[in-house]
Amino acid sequence: MMKNVLRYTAVVLIFILGFSVCASAQFKEEAFTQTYNEPDDTTSTNDTSDKMFSFKELFGGVAHKRDLRIGTMFAGSVVMPGISQIYNRDYWKLPVIYGGIGVCAGLGGHYLHQYNQSKKAYDAAFALDPNTTLTIDYRARTTGTILMVGAGLVYWGSLMDGVVSYKKDIHPHPGRATLYSILLPGLGQAYNGEYWKIPIYWGCLIGSTHFYYTNRLNYQRFKRIYNESSQEGYDGPVSQSTAQYYRDVYRRYRDYSVLAIVGFYLLQVIDANVFAYMHDFEVSDDISMRVEPAVIAPDNAYAMNTGSGFGISDSAIGFRIGLRF
């Protein structure tokens, strides 16, 4: 009995010693270095993280001297609308984009200036005569706001058009799915064919926005009550301490609502990116696992000893696990 215990203990110690001494044989440094291109590939389409944005790449792509990554093209279009259309050779869209943004923004600024002037004139006249007949031009404010929103929609449309027109023959394109979700939540999921996720994300975003609006109103209400209660002669039904308590509570809930909105927005962007990458990933119904003993060598030449002798410093005894799916 004692001999069997000692034998089993010796076997366990050998395996532990093998794993501990030669752990470097199982995990090489190259296993943690992720590259997507050949080492001598220096083209602009490298999927590396050492250069997130390059003006040289951007201007080279605009001049049609090199390919642009969709992220670089999009970043350039954010700063300078029309870059995407130039790269995609949709030159006829440039007058539409610049004309739409220029006209809407120019007229919107004109009407908003007109509203501000009428408001200043009314305030000055009211200070002299409370019965003044001057009025504030609220129609100009509404018209100006609508036109400024229109300019923003044209700008947003130029970004969306650039993403849609980028290399249409590649599907699925993870970069396109990501930018779709950035520009319009849920659109990346629709691009990936996962329509059932759209009501979930939109429900979370709408719910978070509703709670933000409600908590913001209550925060402003109790903040106003707290400010009023700090003045002399206040005789309201809510005490100062109660108003302070609820002011802080709703301010905290308002901040949580903002975090929820941002969190759900980022989650759907990440979801679109990940599942676009995994679009062609298939799992077979034949799932199996095989465990067998093996000799782990530093050069991953299992069950082989290329040295002059068999030593723990060169190789290690262990288990090899094979998964099939």
Secondary structure, DSSP 4 states (H G I P E B T S, - for coil): -HHHHHHHHHHHHHHHHHHHHTGGGTS-GGGG---SS-TT--STT---SS-S--HHHHHHHHTTSS---HHHHHHHHHHSTTHHHHHTT-TTHHHHHHHHHHHHHHHHHHHHHHHHHHHHHHHHHHHH-TT------HHHHHHHHHHHHHHHHHHHHHHHHHHHHS-TT--S-HHHHHHHHHHSTTHHHHHTT-TTHHHHHHHHHHHHHHHHHHHHHHHHHHHHHHHHHTSTT---SS-HHHHHHHHHHHHHHHHHHHHHHHHHHHHHHHHHHHHHHTTT----S--EEEEEEEEE-TTS-TT---SSS--TTT-EEEEEEEEE-
